[in-house]
Amino acid sequence: MTSESPMPSPPFPSPDNAALRVIVGNAIASVQNGEASVQDAILHAAVHGWYEGHIQGEDQCPGCDFRGALPKGDNRG
């Protein structure tokens, strides 16, 4: 990747992602109502937040198998 190339999408969703808001809200609620410890809620939110970021990245680069500019099957050097 050259310095002029855009960076690939990060492995997390954008802060305004609706699914991320639900994940964080559910984590907070599960701690407040005693269903989960803080550690469990953080782990759950981190895993599901990363997954939502993966989905968002696939939407931004259909056909890519990573968050870069090369579609699947292209020669990567």
Buried (B, 14 or more C-beta within 10 A) or exposed (E): EEEEEEEBBEEBBEEEBEBBEEBBEBBEEBBEEEEBEEEEBEEBBEEBBEBBBBEBBBEEBEEBEEBBEBEEEEEEE
